[in-house]
Amino acid sequence: MQPAEDHSLYYHYSRYLRETFGGKTYKVVVNSGLTCPTRDGTITKGGCTFCDVRGSSSFFGKQGRGGEIVDQIDRRLPGTRERFKSEKHIAYFQSYTNTYSDAEYLRGIYLEALSHPEIAGLAIGTRPDCLPDSVIDLLEELAREHYVSLELGVQSFENPTLEWFIRGHDGDCSREALRKMRERAPSVHTCAHFIFGAPTDSPTAPRDAALEMNRSGVRGVKLHQMMVLKYTKLAEMHAAAPIPMLTVDEYAERVIEFLEHLDPSIYVERLQAKASHAKELVAPAWSMTHWEPYNRILAIMRERGSYQGKALGFPRRMPAEVLSLN
Ligand code: SF4
């Protein structure tokens, strides 16, 4: 069941969006027509081990120019508005690596999305090794006039986990990308994505990641549990030799450790993920629903008096203080 929002435990993405846009804001997914270096053979083929982007592959290979992006927004926006009663909308280049092209092509697709009268900004999903200076400078140029969020797939700073995910980059590559974004593109709202639960993770991975975030200049973070989905390399590995999966309480421990060490000025877009196609979920079974694991994480936090920034010595936000911000 969906609980009432409790903004005293962590800095919700919904509150950040209301503070940034002044109204109920949702993302409208668009496809850039780009691929990934882990899919086109540059690093490997078949994608990172955990990744299943088949859901949006109907757009794969199409060029996102000449009205294609605007058409996608026109098709999807009415449903988003109807379902969520949203007032403002962000064009979300979600699947694949949406900076994996030259800056001229990227300028075209980003500006086309921004040309739509109902689009208030961009969210651009990408990898840390696909951010040359020319693209970072383009993002900063756009972000001085428009809202631009970079959704950066860090996934882990730990090299054994990055190798197990077959990411094709190491932790230092992410640190360097974050440094460049902080120094060359300060107007861009960078949000770092993490996956917890790989068997290669060290016990301190969540705490270490949070402490790196506090120094990184990011505005937000997004957390996912490691899931095994059909049609991925992980599914093949799991079929050959079952991969140990976290229980929901074990995953909650990692989230709480991360949040307690995270600066409370950094928003949290998501605490855990739900398998978008239930029939394609292999494990863990608790990824089938959103609210059950979410409520369990919050229940454990309440039991312990846990909240974002607690281990850093920050006071807990009082609900009244937070309400006055909404
Ligand atoms: S995780 Fe990202 S980079 Fe890896 S295959 Fe999937 S979309 Fe591409």
Residues whose N, C-alpha, C, O or C-beta is under 5 A from the ligand:
A	BS01	SF4	C36 T38 G47 C48 C51 S95 Y96 T97 R127
